[in-house]
C-alpha cells in the first residue's frame, strides 16, 4: 500500500531523522538568527528534487515538491530556541536552547517531506507538499526584533506573522503542524486550543535621590511598579473564569544603584486570554492600573503594546484524519482530542486565516522552557509523529471529499483585516 511505502521510507531513514533532530537540539539559535539551523535543513534536503524554493522572514523558507493542481499541503515547523539559562546546550551568546522541542518539529516535517519525495507518490496523487520552516515563534528578544522592524528587515514580530504578510501561505490549502507536549509515554493530542495575547513593555519613570539621606526628594519608580503589579492582582476577580486570563510580568530593570531611589523601572509581560475581546478588555484594565498607580506615587508610566498572537481557530474536521491515522501507531487510549492549553502560539494566527490542524506528541523529560528539558524517547519525539503526519497527509491528498470538507472552514479574519486590525500595518 502507498501509506506503507511512506512508513517504510521513514523507518529506513530513521537514524538520519534522529541525527538531524539531535544536531539541531544541540545547536540552538534565537528567532531570526537561525542561520546554522537553516543550513542544517538545506543539507538534509540536498538530494531531493525541489520544484520551487523561496525564502521568507530572514531565515525562513518554503520548499515545494509535486507539480499537480490538486491539494497543496504545507508542513509547517518552528526553527527557533528560547532563552533558557543553564540548559546544557544553551547558546553561549544569548542562552538560546531548544527547551520547547522545536528541533523535533523540524525533524518530523523534514522526514514527512523526504518520505513523499522518495516515494514518488505525488506524481500519482496530483498534489503538492511544501516544507515551510518558520523562524521566531518564541515571543522574546524584544529589542532585537523591534530594531529589525525599524530596519525594514521584517514586517511583524514573529516568523509566522511574516509568512502571512509576505504571502508564503497564499497557495496552500491545508497546513499541518506539530508541537511537543508534557505527557508521559506514547501520547498524541490534536485540536487543542490556545490563548491569544498582547505583549507589553511598561517603563515607570520617577526621580532619583539618595535612598538613605534624602529619599523624600525622590519619586520611587520601583514602588510605582510594585503597586501596579499588586493592583493587577486585585483586578483578577474582574476577569471571567472562562476567558482564562493570564498576566505574568518580569522586571527587566529595577533601578541603577542600591543607595539611589529607582528612577526608572522596566516591566515586560504578556496579557493572555482565550478570546480576542477578552485580551483587549484585560489589557485595557491593566494599562489603566499601571498608569494610575504610577500617578499615585508621583511617577509616570509609558506603555508600549505589541500585537502578540491571536486565540486559535483550529479547523476541527481535520482532526478526524489525525485520529484515524494515530490509531495505527499508538494505543487508542493514548489519543486525546480537544481540550485547552493556556499557552500561545503564532500558529493560531495562521489558523485564523487558513485551515490548520496540529498534533501534540510526547517523548520528552523535564519542564518546557526550563534547563532540565531533554529528549527521553527518540522514537516518540521524532519517528512516530513523522509516520502519523505522513499517512495523514496521504489520506487528505487522496480524499475525494476534501474540497467539501474545506468549504466548511470559517476564517475569523481576512488577510487584509489581520494585517490592518491586528498587526496595525
Buried (B, 14 or more C-beta within 10 A) or exposed (E): EBBEBBBEBBEEBBEBBBBBBBBBBEBBBBBBBBEBBBEBBEEBBEEBEBEEEBBBBBBBBBBBBBEBEBBBBBBBBBBBBBBBEEBEBBBEEBBBBBBBBBBBBBBBBBBBBBBBBBBEBBEEBBBBBBBBBBBBBBBBBBEBBBEBEEEEEBBBBBBBBBBBBBEBBEEBBBBBBBBBBBBEEBBBBBBBBBBBBBBBBBBBBBBBBEBEEEEEEBBBBBBBBBBBBEBBEEBEEEBBEEBBBBBEBEBBBBBEEEEBBBBBBBBBBBBBBBBBEBBBBBBEBBBEBBBEBBEEBBBBBEBEBBBBBBBBBBBBBBBBBBBEBBEEBBEEEBBBBEEEBBBBBBBBBBBBBBBBBBBBBBBBEBEBBEBEBBBEBBEBBBBBBBBBBBBBBBBBBBEEEBEEBBEEBEBBBEBEEBBEEBBEE
